[in-house]
Amino acid sequence: MTKKANIFWSNIDIFGQKACVCDSRIPIETKKPELFYYGIRHSDEDCGRPSTIEERVIVNHWGTLVTTKELDFRGLNYIALNDKQIESIMESEATQEETDEYLSSLQEDRAIAAQERAIHIGEHGGALDE
């Protein structure tokens, strides 16, 4: 992970999409509305190892996951991380420049996805045809 403004960042692929991970909470005033932010919880047994992704973590906060697409919790309050995902989160490293570029690419991916949805809706008689 790379230290950026007293926060350590890493860039990963998880749940079929690009994401950024940091070891801190992201202040609400710095959150970008086009991105999704999730809490990473560590287990009670090992505070150095992430165990779940949640909408919001109050106790046992390990870090923050930033994605361009909303995660599907499948009716649960959390997504349990497997060993491969935990390893990816913990071992990824990035320079500050790489993280800045990665965050920009996340925003670009999100904008492209929104444009594609709008085109799809328009082609299929959705609200955009009005």
C-alpha positions in Angstrom: 0.0 0.0 0.0 1.1 3.5 -0.7 0.9 6.4 1.8 -1.2 9.3 0.4 -2.1 12.2 2.8 -1.5 9.9 5.8 -3.6 7.1 4.2 -2.1 4.0 2.7 -3.6 3.1 -0.6 -3.5 0.0 -2.9 -5.2 -0.8 -6.2 -6.9 -4.2 -6.7 -9.3 -6.2 -8.8 -12.1 -7.6 -6.6 -15.7 -8.8 -7.2 -15.0 -8.5 -11.0 -14.1 -4.8 -10.9 -11.3 -2.4 -10.3 -11.2 -1.0 -6.7 -9.0 1.0 -4.4 -8.4 0.1 -0.8 -7.1 2.3 2.0 -6.3 1.5 5.6 -8.4 4.4 7.0 -11.9 5.9 7.0 -12.5 8.3 4.1 -13.8 11.7 5.4 -17.3 12.3 4.0 -16.3 15.7 2.6 -13.7 14.1 0.4 -15.9 11.3 -1.0 -16.8 11.5 -4.6 -20.5 11.0 -5.4 -19.8 8.9 -8.4 -17.9 6.2 -6.4 -19.1 3.7 -3.8 -17.4 3.4 -0.4 -17.6 0.4 1.8 -16.1 -0.4 5.2 -13.7 -3.3 5.6 -14.0 -5.1 9.0 -11.3 -7.1 10.6 -12.1 -10.1 12.7 -12.2 -10.2 16.5 -9.3 -12.6 16.5 -6.9 -10.7 14.2 -7.0 -6.9 13.8 -4.4 -7.0 11.1 -6.5 -9.1 8.7 -9.6 -8.0 6.8 -12.5 -10.4 7.0 -15.7 -8.7 5.6 -16.9 -5.9 3.4 -19.9 -3.9 4.8 -21.9 -0.8 4.0 -20.6 0.8 7.1 -18.2 -0.4 9.8 -18.2 1.2 13.3 -16.3 -1.4 15.4 -13.3 -3.4 14.1 -12.7 -1.0 11.1 -9.8 -2.2 9.1 -10.1 0.1 6.0 -12.2 1.3 3.1 -13.0 -0.2 -0.3 -13.8 2.2 -3.1 -15.6 0.9 -6.2 -17.3 2.2 -9.3 -20.2 -0.3 -9.1 -22.5 -1.0 -6.2 -21.8 -4.3 -4.5 -24.5 -6.9 -4.3 -24.8 -8.1 -0.7 -27.4 -10.7 -1.6 -29.6 -9.7 1.3 -26.9 -10.0 3.9 -25.2 -7.2 5.9 -21.7 -8.2 4.8 -19.7 -10.0 2.1 -17.2 -12.5 3.6 -13.7 -12.2 2.0 -12.0 -15.4 0.9 -8.2 -16.0 1.3 -7.4 -14.9 -2.2 -9.3 -11.6 -1.8 -7.7 -11.0 1.6 -4.3 -11.6 0.1 -5.0 -9.2 -2.8 -6.1 -6.5 -0.4 -3.1 -6.9 1.9 -0.3 -7.4 -0.6 -1.1 -4.9 -3.3 1.1 -1.8 -3.6 0.9 1.3 -5.7 2.8 4.6 -6.0 0.9 7.8 -5.3 0.8 8.6 -9.0 -0.6 5.1 -9.8 -3.3 5.5 -7.2 -4.3 8.9 -8.5 -4.5 7.4 -12.1 -6.4 4.4 -10.8 -8.9 6.6 -9.0 -9.4 8.6 -12.2 -9.9 5.5 -14.2 -12.5 4.3 -11.7 -14.4 7.6 -12.2 -14.0 7.2 -16.0 -15.3 3.6 -15.9 -18.3 4.8 -13.8 -19.1 7.6 -16.4 -18.8 5.2 -19.3 -21.1 2.7 -17.6 -23.7 5.5 -17.0 -23.5 6.5 -20.6 -24.0 2.9 -21.8 -27.0 2.5 -19.5 -28.5 5.7 -20.9 -28.0 4.4 -24.4 -29.5 1.0 -23.6 -32.6 2.7 -22.0 -33.0 4.9 -25.0 -32.7 2.0 -27.4 -35.3 0.0 -25.5 -38.1 2.5 -25.1 -37.1 3.8 -21.7 -37.6 7.1 -20.1 -34.9 8.7 -22.3 -37.2 8.5 -25.4 -39.6 11.1 -24.0 
